[in-house]
Amino acid sequence: MNPISVDIVETTWNSIAETSEDTASEMVTRMGEQQPLILAYLMEAGEDELNQEEREHLLYLGIVVWQIMLQGSTTPPMINEEILEGVEELNIKMLEYVEGEPDSDFVDTIQKIINSYNQPEVLRYIVEALMEDPEEEESIIREENIGLLFIYLKTVIDCFDK
């Protein structure tokens, strides 16, 4: 798939942010019909590590990613277990590598990943959405879970970008 432009990412992101609860519910239903394995993955991911708000935010961001990827040059493939497991395994290895980096190199490492990534604008959106100031009272994601949500969402992007 060709890289998705920043305009498509921002337009889709803003459009979904303005949707009603009914429309959001319809999107979840549609995702369940078109990409049932990805929907199940997003709903089950981090079951033991994430709290309810974090899991809901993961699902929301996953739906945004799916909608963005639908705007790409080719329709994302129907994801099967083989694709999902292979992509997830590679991303877990990447997470293990990044976790070994000193904190001072973390931002540089993430920037290098984005710069060399086939869907840099989609990944940048995810990073921005996850890196809201964790000190803010309204922050949904606990700081210790940012990397985990990043890997789950990068896995979804990678699956759709096949």
C-alpha contacts under 8 A as a table, 3 or more apart, distances in Angstrom:
res1	aa1	res2	aa2	distance
1	M	72	G	6.88
1	M	73	S	6.07
1	M	74	T	5.98
1	M	161	D	5.83
1	M	162	K	7.03
2	N	72	G	6.96
2	N	73	S	6.02
2	N	74	T	7.99
2	N	118	N	7.61
2	N	119	Q	7.91
3	P	72	G	7.52
3	P	118	N	5.89
3	P	119	Q	4.98
3	P	120	P	7.34
3	P	121	E	7.87
4	I	8	I	6.66
4	I	9	V	7.16
4	I	68	I	7.95
4	I	69	M	7.59
4	I	71	Q	7.70
4	I	72	G	5.82
4	I	73	S	7.92
4	I	119	Q	6.25
4	I	121	E	6.74
4	I	122	V	7.14
5	S	8	I	5.38
5	S	9	V	6.43
5	S	121	E	6.52
6	V	9	V	4.99
6	V	10	E	6.06
6	V	121	E	5.53
6	V	122	V	7.77
7	D	10	E	5.24
7	D	11	T	5.94
8	I	11	T	5.17
8	I	12	T	5.94
8	I	68	I	6.90
8	I	71	Q	7.16
9	V	12	T	5.38
9	V	13	W	5.98
9	V	68	I	5.92
9	V	121	E	6.89
9	V	122	V	6.38
9	V	125	Y	7.46
10	E	13	W	5.03
10	E	14	N	6.00
11	T	14	N	5.26
11	T	15	S	6.01
12	T	15	S	5.03
12	T	16	I	6.16
12	T	64	V	7.29
12	T	67	Q	6.96
12	T	68	I	6.00
13	W	16	I	5.40
13	W	17	A	6.17
13	W	64	V	6.34
13	W	68	I	7.73
14	N	17	A	5.02
14	N	18	E	6.46
15	S	18	E	5.40
15	S	19	T	6.70
16	I	19	T	5.17
16	I	24	A	7.95
16	I	64	V	6.91
19	T	23	T	5.93
19	T	24	A	6.36
20	S	23	T	5.20
20	S	24	A	6.19
21	E	24	A	4.99
21	E	25	S	6.08
22	D	25	S	5.05
22	D	26	E	6.24
23	T	26	E	4.95
23	T	27	M	6.25
24	A	27	M	5.02
24	A	28	V	6.41
25	S	28	V	5.16
25	S	29	T	6.35
26	E	29	T	5.02
26	E	30	R	6.09
27	M	30	R	4.98
27	M	31	M	5.99
27	M	63	I	7.58
28	V	31	M	5.05
28	V	32	G	6.14
28	V	39	L	7.80
28	V	63	I	7.45
29	T	32	G	5.02
29	T	33	E	6.42
30	R	33	E	5.06
30	R	34	Q	6.10
31	M	34	Q	5.05
31	M	35	Q	5.22
31	M	36	P	6.44
31	M	39	L	6.46
31	M	63	I	7.70
32	G	35	Q	5.53
32	G	36	P	4.30
32	G	37	L	7.83
32	G	39	L	5.90
33	E	36	P	5.85
34	Q	78	M	7.16
35	Q	38	I	5.50
35	Q	39	L	6.34
35	Q	78	M	6.07
35	Q	79	I	6.55
36	P	39	L	5.13
36	P	40	A	6.14
37	L	40	A	5.08
37	L	41	Y	6.04
37	L	79	I	6.59
37	L	80	N	6.75
37	L	81	E	7.40
38	I	41	Y	4.89
38	I	42	L	6.14
38	I	79	I	7.02
38	I	156	V	7.06
39	L	42	L	5.19
39	L	43	M	6.19
39	L	59	L	7.87
40	A	43	M	5.08
40	A	44	E	6.02
41	Y	44	E	5.26
41	Y	45	A	5.65
42	L	45	A	5.31
42	L	55	R	7.95
42	L	58	L	6.73
42	L	59	L	5.55
42	L	62	G	6.86
42	L	152	Y	7.58
43	M	55	R	7.09
43	M	59	L	6.46
44	E	47	E	5.57
45	A	55	R	7.71
45	A	152	Y	7.22
46	G	49	E	5.03
46	G	50	L	5.26
46	G	55	R	7.34
46	G	148	L	7.79
47	E	50	L	5.96
47	E	51	N	7.90
47	E	55	R	7.73
49	E	145	N	7.79
50	L	53	E	7.97
50	L	54	E	5.68
50	L	55	R	6.01
50	L	145	N	7.22
51	N	54	E	5.34
51	N	55	R	6.23
52	Q	55	R	5.12
52	Q	56	E	6.15
53	E	56	E	5.10
53	E	57	H	6.10
53	E	140	I	6.33
53	E	141	I	7.69
54	E	57	H	5.00
54	E	58	L	6.08
54	E	140	I	6.19
54	E	141	I	5.57
54	E	142	R	7.97
55	R	58	L	4.99
55	R	59	L	6.27
56	E	59	L	5.12
56	E	60	Y	6.17
57	H	60	Y	4.96
57	H	61	L	6.08
57	H	140	I	7.55
58	L	61	L	5.20
58	L	62	G	5.96
58	L	149	L	6.64
58	L	153	L	7.59
59	L	62	G	4.96
59	L	63	I	6.18
60	Y	63	I	5.20
60	Y	64	V	6.35
61	L	64	V	4.97
61	L	65	V	6.16
61	L	126	I	7.56
61	L	153	L	7.59
62	G	65	V	5.03
62	G	66	W	6.17
62	G	153	L	6.26
62	G	156	V	7.18
63	I	66	W	5.00
63	I	67	Q	6.14
64	V	67	Q	5.10
64	V	68	I	6.12
65	V	68	I	5.05
65	V	69	M	6.08
65	V	122	V	7.19
65	V	153	L	7.88
65	V	156	V	7.68
65	V	157	I	6.82
66	W	69	M	5.12
66	W	70	L	6.21
66	W	156	V	7.93
66	W	157	I	7.79
66	W	160	F	7.78
67	Q	70	L	5.11
67	Q	71	Q	6.83
68	I	71	Q	5.37
68	I	72	G	7.18
68	I	122	V	7.63
69	M	72	G	5.27
69	M	75	T	7.71
69	M	76	P	6.78
69	M	157	I	7.67
69	M	160	F	6.80
69	M	161	D	7.75
70	L	74	T	7.73
70	L	75	T	5.88
70	L	76	P	6.48
71	Q	74	T	8.00
71	Q	75	T	7.83
72	G	75	T	6.75
76	P	160	F	4.91
76	P	161	D	6.70
76	P	162	K	7.45
77	P	160	F	6.33
77	P	162	K	7.31
79	I	83	I	6.33
79	I	84	L	6.75
79	I	159	C	6.74
79	I	160	F	7.48
80	N	83	I	5.56
80	N	84	L	6.32
81	E	84	L	5.07
81	E	85	E	5.86
82	E	85	E	5.36
82	E	86	G	6.08
83	I	86	G	5.29
83	I	87	V	6.14
83	I	159	C	6.58
84	L	87	V	5.30
84	L	88	E	5.97
84	L	155	T	7.50
84	L	159	C	6.32
85	E	88	E	5.09
85	E	89	E	6.05
86	G	89	E	5.26
86	G	90	L	6.49
87	V	90	L	5.27
87	V	91	N	6.29
87	V	155	T	6.03
87	V	158	D	6.70
87	V	159	C	6.61
88	E	91	N	5.06
88	E	92	I	6.11
88	E	152	Y	7.83
88	E	155	T	5.65
89	E	92	I	5.18
89	E	93	K	6.39
90	L	93	K	5.21
90	L	94	M	6.34
91	N	94	M	4.88
91	N	95	L	6.13
91	N	151	I	6.24
91	N	154	K	7.62
91	N	155	T	6.64
92	I	95	L	4.95
92	I	96	E	6.21
92	I	151	I	7.20
93	K	96	E	5.11
93	K	97	Y	6.35
94	M	97	Y	5.08
94	M	98	V	6.19
95	L	98	V	5.03
95	L	99	E	5.98
95	L	147	G	7.63
95	L	151	I	7.14
96	E	99	E	5.15
96	E	100	G	6.53
97	Y	100	G	5.31
97	Y	101	E	6.96
98	V	101	E	5.23
98	V	106	F	6.96
98	V	109	T	7.26
99	E	102	P	7.87
101	E	105	D	6.11
101	E	106	F	6.23
102	P	105	D	5.42
102	P	106	F	6.52
103	D	106	F	5.13
103	D	107	V	7.84
104	S	107	V	7.08
104	S	108	D	7.95
105	D	108	D	5.23
105	D	109	T	6.04
106	F	109	T	5.08
106	F	110	I	6.23
107	V	110	I	5.15
107	V	111	Q	6.11
108	D	111	Q	5.02
108	D	112	K	6.19
109	T	112	K	5.10
109	T	113	I	6.28
110	I	113	I	5.02
110	I	114	I	6.25
111	Q	114	I	5.09
111	Q	115	N	6.10
112	K	115	N	5.08
112	K	116	S	6.22
113	I	116	S	5.42
113	I	117	Y	5.94
114	I	117	Y	5.08
114	I	119	Q	7.93
114	I	120	P	5.11
114	I	123	L	6.46
114	I	124	R	6.68
115	N	120	P	6.29
116	S	120	P	7.51
117	Y	120	P	5.27
117	Y	123	L	7.99
119	Q	122	V	5.53
119	Q	123	L	6.29
119	Q	157	I	7.98
119	Q	161	D	7.85
120	P	123	L	5.13
120	P	124	R	5.90
121	E	124	R	4.93
121	E	125	Y	6.16
122	V	125	Y	5.14
122	V	126	I	6.52
122	V	157	I	7.83
123	L	126	I	5.06
123	L	127	V	6.27
123	L	154	K	7.02
123	L	157	I	7.84
124	R	127	V	5.06
124	R	128	E	6.11
125	Y	128	E	5.17
125	Y	129	A	6.08
126	I	129	A	5.08
126	I	130	L	6.10
126	I	150	F	7.09
126	I	153	L	7.38
127	V	130	L	5.17
127	V	131	M	5.88
127	V	150	F	7.12
128	E	131	M	5.20
128	E	132	E	6.72
129	A	132	E	6.22
130	L	141	I	7.26
130	L	146	I	6.15
130	L	149	L	7.74
130	L	150	F	7.35
131	M	134	P	7.46
131	M	146	I	7.35
132	E	139	S	6.77
133	D	136	E	5.59
133	D	139	S	6.73
134	P	137	E	7.81
134	P	139	S	5.43
134	P	140	I	7.96
134	P	141	I	6.99
134	P	142	R	6.46
134	P	143	E	5.86
135	E	139	S	7.11
136	E	139	S	5.41
139	S	142	R	7.41
141	I	145	N	6.64
141	I	146	I	6.66
142	R	145	N	5.55
142	R	146	I	6.85
143	E	146	I	5.56
144	E	147	G	7.21
145	N	148	L	5.19
145	N	149	L	6.33
146	I	149	L	5.32
146	I	150	F	6.11
147	G	150	F	4.95
147	G	151	I	6.26
148	L	151	I	5.25
148	L	152	Y	6.36
149	L	152	Y	5.06
149	L	153	L	6.12
150	F	153	L	5.28
150	F	154	K	5.92
151	I	154	K	5.04
151	I	155	T	5.98
152	Y	155	T	5.17
152	Y	156	V	6.56
153	L	156	V	5.04
153	L	157	I	6.36
154	K	157	I	5.03
154	K	158	D	6.02
155	T	158	D	5.08
155	T	159	C	6.15
156	V	159	C	5.19
156	V	160	F	6.36
157	I	160	F	5.26
157	I	161	D	6.01
158	D	161	D	5.00
158	D	162	K	6.59
159	C	162	K	5.75
